[in-house]
Amino acid sequence: MTTSSHSDDVPSSPNELQRKLSNRHLQLIAIGGAIGTGLFMGSGKTISLAGPSILIIYMIIGAMFFFVMRALGEILLSNLHYKSFIDMAHDLIGPGAGYYIGWSYWLGWILVGIADLAAIINYLNFWLPDGTAFTPMGQALISAGCVLLVLGINLLTVKLFGEIEFWFALIKILAIVGLILIGGYMVLSHFQAPTGSVASFSNVWSHGGMFPKGASGFLAGFQIALFAFVGVELIGTMAAETKDPEKNLPKAVNAIPTRIILFYVLALFIVMSVTPWNEIPADQSPFVTLFLHAGIGAAAVIMNLVVLSSVMSSMNSGVFSTSRMLFGLAKEGQAPTKLAELSKRAVPAKGLLFSCGFIMAGAALQYFVPNTVEAFTLASSLCVILFISIWSIIMVCYIRYRKLRPELHEKSNFKMPGGVWMSYLVLIFLAFSLGILSPEPDTLKASIISPLREIFLAVTYQKMYKPRMKKRNQQL
């Protein structure tokens, strides 16, 4: 086991990722991961499905993810040789688990990138005259341009990536804080919207109660709410590039409950106080709608720019994490060895190009599926199913860690609250989430397609990875 006290003083190997992300970068990137496209674009639809009970949904999911991140944090800090989930799963469960979680996480973020492209087009339509939209070719070209921009940012240095993500996250934080303050003022001044509704905290519960759509609506709300949390585990892919991880990772993980309450619960409480939940359009960002209803056109434009920057931030983080996953997979012989090569700037450039090539397929999706909401829903649904399996493996890793490495748990200064029994509770919640996703019409296509991924990974593991490992072991 290594320690982090001298991790910044020891020269980095030219073939290893370097610890260039500071505490400032890590904290803001962790916040950025908790404020994703699902919150800005998906919350309108989630509110239409669940009504005010969306607040309870976010608190439940947020609580579960706090324990997922505490489990992940304890494992990563128990052995600083772990660079990401791949090393962790490979060591604690087996090579098959490392192969599965690595490639699943890579594919999951590719799908996030494709969903983000759909969201970008949706937000850009804000500036077009009513009744008009981009042509399919126009959508495809805009998507391609966004992918190339993100690729260019990531090809430079990890420190630059951290700096750009820092400012992306800061913009999101300031925007949400501004929305809470302005919305709060509108409530206290009893602002009257053009629709005739008066801003009041009672709007949250006076239009059918907290559960206006009943139990079915409450359960349906989990669908997109879960997508909003994709990325909260992003700091788990940055362990190899974080300065002083024993100090900085716990700070980032422990701040998750505060972020959930502030950025999800309080923000949407204010939104539904200003505009009754049944007047919020399902296909628009409620954050932009709040200012439009208030008649503050300039603020609506600014908020639309903010949600655009949020989507670009999500895609930027996704490209970063997929390239690091490919680097880890290649190091273990689970991906082409070329993907383990670093550029002169210590960046896995070939992994970046490989990932961006697949995200570019999202530009083609915009051409063949010009309905941005439909494209977003399909990609996000596939993504959520993938990530449920990834989060589940993290919890299984924790259970195995407690069984196989009890001495490391005893030494840990960052023990997961609840330990093994809480891990099982989280696994039950994730199984429940997968169960309620399957019957929903919007996720039915994703549920049908998902088994194909399982079959593909099983076949490639048996036919490609295992023979390669057998050959490597014979040569040693």
Steps between C-alpha positions, in 0.01 A plus 500: 500500500631843413443827676415833351726718714779496245295434189566845359874491570577173328563547129222354289576223257463610138268202457274587794231760558622796704346655812416846363146555635502715814241508778342805334458306174374183671239677713351692208514201262319293763233770523482516121448125493206542736340768280447331167286523189233293673436780750489784249319327212340195658343659809215652296386156389561351845283770661223425247518130594532524878393851598645638827597148610807554282651668808465175697636299206816712486551469878466120485736464203742750651515306827570174316776659293666642808554141617614389152764774506605427858551134406698601191705751698597250771613241244703746288673642806576153636737443208630800307624265229137481387474747212128456433207259530674253266792430734263478794255256336781293345671456837196448724263303273707377205618590148153446356356767730780742407434438132124547543509815711768664286330451166153565646617828650659596170179422310291677764686826451483463123122487542513803732688684225234408243223611741688825557511565125120468489473741794726755331278508191194532723648801680621665178141491369431766767653761268307398191169664402188320626402206284845455348779255577840395371504267201629145565823591320533815709453298818764250391753776419446678833545168683823427313634846583429449872681165502807653330507787751495262797766281337727803456463594868585150622799453269694780671573427869309353792562824690327697223211253509474556876511878454226503234281264703558724803353799315219295343401380848531847650262639235244229587531567873462877464203455265313270739577722800378799295183313406433416866550863607291649218230236537495553875454875448215431254327284760543755781373783275200286386596529134213435256587308182338575161292183551342659807665277761655673801842390627462333839663215690153344525506440121716196575224311684174680412453351152415141585734456796853361499392188309253631237574212261480234770746217554535431125606859432742493792666183372508627140691807621804287583561442128655835407594595857754216498655637180557831679737317737716343228843652555489524878750209504733690263754572774558125514665520156728785613677322785818463294511871413406654834753669726495378862200267449484399869410859585307612193282199410322489840422871474340454159297195607376644831366810328253296288197528737537880515518520122190285455296713743618829346518425130211257463251526784517872583530612135198296385303600812548865398414425135172332599424782746525764226325290234250232607630159397204438264594812296863397441548368141635144486721568198678810633748577774299626801795725584459693174118487527509669842659812357279496189188488719645782704533707185874535553610425143866591554525268800338219298764547230776492760355185660478335160869574448567350843319176420690485170829532690376229736450259212843579359642440849327162514640401161846627598496287816372202304779514244755535782367199692465272194859563397620413852292184501652396167846572641429271797352228281798509266741483795329178608506358146122539471518751214745559213843583646522817288233653726744481794742742333523853636583814305787732595248687715422178697156477339356173356456662159417182307233413755354849458486463122345154531225623736425815301467292185214309663337812646514642148251226418265715702520754220368229269222428752396865476465453125294180518305591816441876468252500793741614774278394791461149354875471437578630850256258667631195314866578570438597865289189566771270364750693707306464828469121457875481441587713799273304734715195425819704557383641834397149601850365427650778715288379793592135436866610498448654844346180637795300360747756637357458850531121469846484338673805655367535858835638616478789252149582618623512861778744402269718290436858609210526255274209588165469322209561742286189538764278341390172345131515596468846339666357186225239475235770553647703212504189280131441579425863406688466169314176418173677582601789270574262214166329557297819478688619191418197291118535462510872411426562127793741472746240629349191338723535192805537721404191703470296179836620363700467825538116498686530168774688683528225761533235229758704308717557810479132600603383152789748465626413849503127424629521142740796516608590852545154660716357216714817508550466877583131467765582240641781717526271805678232296761756393570609859 
